[in-house]
Amino acid sequence: MVKVSWIRGQRKALCSNLAHVILVSRTKFDSERASNGDRQRWGRLVISGIEAYGKLLEAAQLDDLSDRVERLENGSEDSGAVEKSVEKQDTVS
């Protein structure tokens, strides 16, 4: 379980760093003084950052689903809790 919490902590830190990279890159992209070449480079960085952020979010969602399946297989959740969890997941998606 320690490894899972470490991974989640690292993922949270990466998301925070990516959000900062995207913000700075977008600011640089929007700069009036930037040349077309610079704007293209900053634009590519924004797109790459957003793609990476999306992959991290997808991985987090898959981890959550994996945890739910594992709990179901171990019988640690009753059917009411599972239904509430599924409803919650559906509203987030």
PLY file of the C-alpha trace (Angstrom):
ply
format ascii 1.0
element vertex 93
property float x
property float y
property float z
element edge 92
property int vertex1
property int vertex2
end_header
0.00 0.00 0.00
2.98 2.30 0.60
3.96 2.04 -3.07
0.44 3.01 -4.16
0.37 6.08 -1.93
3.85 7.05 -3.12
2.73 6.76 -6.76
-0.36 8.85 -6.04
1.78 11.48 -4.32
4.15 11.58 -7.28
1.22 11.83 -9.69
-0.20 14.74 -7.70
3.17 16.52 -7.78
3.49 15.91 -11.53
0.01 17.31 -12.13
0.93 20.41 -10.15
4.16 20.86 -12.11
2.42 20.30 -15.43
-0.25 22.85 -14.54
2.53 25.38 -13.91
4.31 24.49 -17.18
1.04 24.87 -19.10
0.33 28.24 -17.44
3.80 29.64 -18.19
3.80 28.27 -21.73
0.38 29.73 -22.42
1.52 33.11 -21.10
4.59 33.00 -23.34
2.46 31.87 -26.29
0.08 34.81 -25.78
2.95 37.30 -25.58
2.72 40.00 -28.25
6.50 40.21 -28.49
6.98 36.52 -29.33
8.04 35.72 -32.87
6.08 33.18 -34.89
8.75 30.52 -34.30
8.70 31.15 -30.55
4.91 31.03 -30.50
4.96 27.69 -32.31
7.42 26.26 -29.79
5.39 27.52 -26.82
2.20 26.25 -28.47
3.71 22.79 -28.89
4.73 22.82 -25.23
1.17 23.75 -24.19
-0.24 20.87 -26.25
2.34 18.39 -24.93
1.66 19.48 -21.37
-2.08 19.06 -21.79
-1.60 15.61 -23.33
0.65 14.53 -20.46
-1.82 15.93 -17.91
-4.63 13.98 -19.57
-2.60 10.77 -19.43
-1.97 11.29 -15.72
-5.68 11.82 -15.11
-6.49 8.70 -17.10
-3.97 6.67 -15.10
-5.48 7.96 -11.86
-8.95 6.97 -13.02
-7.72 3.49 -13.97
-6.06 3.12 -10.55
-9.32 4.07 -8.84
-11.25 1.55 -10.92
-8.65 -1.11 -10.14
-9.02 -0.38 -6.42
-12.80 -0.66 -6.66
-12.58 -4.00 -8.48
-10.11 -5.30 -5.91
-12.42 -4.30 -3.06
-15.33 -5.99 -4.81
-13.35 -9.19 -5.32
-12.35 -9.20 -1.66
-15.96 -8.66 -0.63
-15.09 -5.65 1.51
-17.90 -3.50 0.09
-21.59 -4.16 0.32
-23.73 -3.71 -2.78
-25.10 -0.33 -1.60
-21.63 1.13 -1.24
-20.69 -0.18 -4.68
-23.75 1.42 -6.26
-22.97 4.76 -4.61
-19.36 4.50 -5.79
-20.49 3.80 -9.35
-22.92 6.74 -9.24
-20.16 9.01 -7.95
-17.80 7.85 -10.72
-20.49 8.47 -13.36
-21.04 12.05 -12.18
-17.28 12.78 -12.26
-16.86 11.47 -15.82
0 1
1 2
2 3
3 4
4 5
5 6
6 7
7 8
8 9
9 10
10 11
11 12
12 13
13 14
14 15
15 16
16 17
17 18
18 19
19 20
20 21
21 22
22 23
23 24
24 25
25 26
26 27
27 28
28 29
29 30
30 31
31 32
32 33
33 34
34 35
35 36
36 37
37 38
38 39
39 40
40 41
41 42
42 43
43 44
44 45
45 46
46 47
47 48
48 49
49 50
50 51
51 52
52 53
53 54
54 55
55 56
56 57
57 58
58 59
59 60
60 61
61 62
62 63
63 64
64 65
65 66
66 67
67 68
68 69
69 70
70 71
71 72
72 73
73 74
74 75
75 76
76 77
77 78
78 79
79 80
80 81
81 82
82 83
83 84
84 85
85 86
86 87
87 88
88 89
89 90
90 91
91 92
